[in-house]
Amino acid sequence: MEHVIKVLTPIEVAAILIREKYRKMGFKDEEVGVFFLTPCVGWITKVKNIQKNTKSQINGAIAISDVYSKILRYISKNNKNIETNGTVAMSYSGLRWATVGGQSTSMHFKEHIDVDGVKNVIRVLDDIEKGKFDDVEFIEAHACTEGCLGGILLVDNPFNAKRVLKKFSSQLNFTNRMSKISEHYKNEFLSDGYIKTSKGLKLADDFESAVKKMKYMNEIINMLPGIDCGQCGSPSCKAFAEDVVRGFSKVEECIMLKKGVKNYEG
């Protein structure tokens, strides 16, 4: 897929830099664990895919909602013991990747489309297939509404989170430490080649087994809400059902089922 840009996110770059730092301190890779506090289930799937890339060094992902209250209590209790010099070693550019349009802004594209929400993304992709947007340089697409700020595993309301992030990021230098990281990125981080398309997977090698799996897949589809929210990391409930049948996912990973949301037709 030559039109899909294959670059590492700030999260992946941070993981590589962390490991590099600890290597210089004398630690072995297997002695260092790097985990991403994820805002959505989709990132858990992405981290698994990242692990296949030898240049990426993320061990796993932990839901922000699982640890937020514990971290907050610790900070509140030990606030007096936490030293800070009043500066933050991050850039506005990197932080804005969490918002819709943040990637386009950080990469300085002039003609770009920023879209969020699975159904909206599908609509834009359909228009691309129809030959539209020839003058557009870059399309930034997010499955979650409001981008990473709309992740189901976040604690705050996504719209308030957007306000807080905007207020916080406005106090940061746009390119803080970017020159050093950019050179490092060009030399070591940029992924080579295009993303390869996956071949269509068969449910089974023999017809009888395929029919049984298709029947099971339809049962799962009827069980699912059918709203194609994308919170599980799959683009649709049908795609999620396929993943379950093939053993890539579990039915329990459907966030909406946990919330008691029933199938629209059920």
NORBELUR-V558263 format. One record per helix or strand of 3 or more residues. SS is the DSSP state (~ for helix, > for strand). FROM is the first residue (numbers start at 1). TO is the last residue. If there is no record, write none. Layout:
ss:SS from:FROM to:TO
ss:SS from:FROM to:TO
This chain:
ss:~ from:10 to:24
ss:~ from:29 to:31
ss:> from:35 to:38
ss:~ from:41 to:50
ss:> from:60 to:63
ss:~ from:64 to:81
ss:~ from:92 to:98
ss:~ from:102 to:106
ss:> from:112 to:116
ss:~ from:118 to:129
ss:> from:138 to:142
ss:~ from:147 to:150
ss:~ from:158 to:169
ss:~ from:178 to:189
ss:~ from:207 to:223
ss:~ from:237 to:245
ss:~ from:251 to:253
ss:~ from:255 to:258
